[in-house]
């Protein structure tokens, strides 16, 4: 039988180690690539922050209305977009996609760019109320067509910011 073969018995642990190390390297490589290239998922609608902020003049809070009163920034209801796009650029492909969601009464399934682990609690309201601009964590979004991750937003980055700004570094401030 194959499982009594001494060579086979030595190969099982080696294969396990090789697969484990390979998996760790793969995940680390993906994380390295994701961080240094900037996470930029493909969104269901190619929304240009540059167009809407630089050219039209919208502020972050127009589409993310809860930044100053909630822990979450919030996303606009499709109706907010349709207020303008009932009559603006209606023949463009991305606006047709928007209208599709509007007609079906469905929210746009945006993909989060800045994702925190389940055990991390981040409160937008607290940071906005003490004077932090959105750009501090999110970069200069108004020049981006597609939003991408430009800061690690990992624990060390946040702790350094808290220390630099004399904010609490108590674990329970950020961890549930």
N, C-alpha and C positions, 0 to 999 in steps of 0.2 A: 504494500500500500504506500501511497505517496506521503501520507502524514508521518510514517515511521522513518522515512528517509532523513538521515542526519543533515544533509544539505538543505532540505526543505525546512527543517526546524530552525536552521540558522537564518534562512531567508525571510521568514515571517517577521521577526523583530526588526531586521534591516529594512524591509519594505515599509513597516509601520513608521520607523524613524524617518525614512526618506519622504514618505507621504506627508508626515507632520511638518517636517522642515520645509518641504516644498509648498505646503499650504500656507505656512506662516510667511514665507518669502513672497508668495503671490499676494496675500492680503496686504503685507507691508508695502509692496511695490505699487499696488492699486492705491493705497492711502497716500503714498509719496507722490504719485502721478496726480491724484485728485487735488492734493493740497497745492502743489507747485504749479499746476496748470490752471488752477481755479475751477472749482466745481461749476459747471455750466450745463445743467440738464436741458434737454430739448423740451420746450414747453408746448402745450397744445395749441397755443396761438403765439406767433412771433411778435410779442409786444416789445416795442422799442421805448425804453425809458428815456433815451436820448431825445427822440422825437417829442414825446409828451412833456418832458421836463424842460429841456433846453429851448425847443422851438415853440411849443404851445405855452409853456410857463407854469405847468402844474407843480405843486409842492408835494412832497412825500405824503403828507397827511391827507391829500385829496383822495388818494386810492387806499391808503393805510390809515383809516380814520381813528383807530383806537390807541395809537402810540402813546398819547398823553393821558389816557384814562383807563388803561387795561394792561395786563401783563403781555398780551399779544398785540401785534401791530394791526392785524386784521387785513382782509382782502376786500376789494370792492364787489358789491353785488353786480351782476351783469347789467342791471338797469342803469347803474352809474355810467358804465361805458356807453350804453345805448342812448343816454341823454344827448350825447354829441353824435354818435355814429348812426342815428336814425337818418341824419342828413349829411354827414361828413364822410367822405371816402367810401361810400357804400358799395362801389364797384370793385374794391380791392379784395383780394383773396382772403386776407386775414380778417377783414371786417365781415366777410360772408361767413367765416367760421364763427365769429362772435354772434352774428345774427342767428346761426343755427342753434347755439346754446340758448339764446333769448327765446326763440320760437318754441323750443322744447321745454322751456322753464327749468333749465338745468344750470347749476353753477359750473364755471370753468374749472376743470380739474388741474389747477396749477400744481407744479412739482416744486416742493420746497428746496431752496438752495442752501439756506442756513439751517441745518438740522442739528438739534442738540440731543444728546442721549436722554432716555426716559427719566433718568435720575437727576437731571439738571433742571433747575428752575431759573428762568431768566425773565425779568420783569422790565418790559420796555418803558412803562410809565415812570418807574423810579429813575431810570437813566435819562430820559427826556426832561423830567422835572428838575434835575440837578444841572441841566445845561449841555448834555452830550448831544451832538448833532448825529444824525443818521450815518453820515459819512465816516465817523470815527470807527465804527465796526463794519459797515457795509461797503466802504470805499466810495469813490465818486460815481455813484450810480447814474447821475444825470448825463454822463458821457458814454454810458454803456448802452448798446442796443440790447443785448441779452445780459441779464444780471449774472454775475459769477462771484464765487467766494474769493475774497481777496485777503482776508485775515483768517488765522487758524481758528479763532474763537474756542480754543481748547483751554483747559484749566489753567495752565501756566500763563497763557496770554492774559486771561481774565484776572488772575491773582496779581500779576505784575501791574496791571491797570489799577486794581483796587489799592495796592500798596502805594503806587505813584500818586493817587488821588485821595489818600487817607480814608478809604472806605473799608468797611469791615471785611476781614478775611475769615470770619467764623464759617465753618463748613456748612452750617444750616442756613446761611444766607442764600446759597446757590443749590444746595442738595436737599432733595425731598427726604 
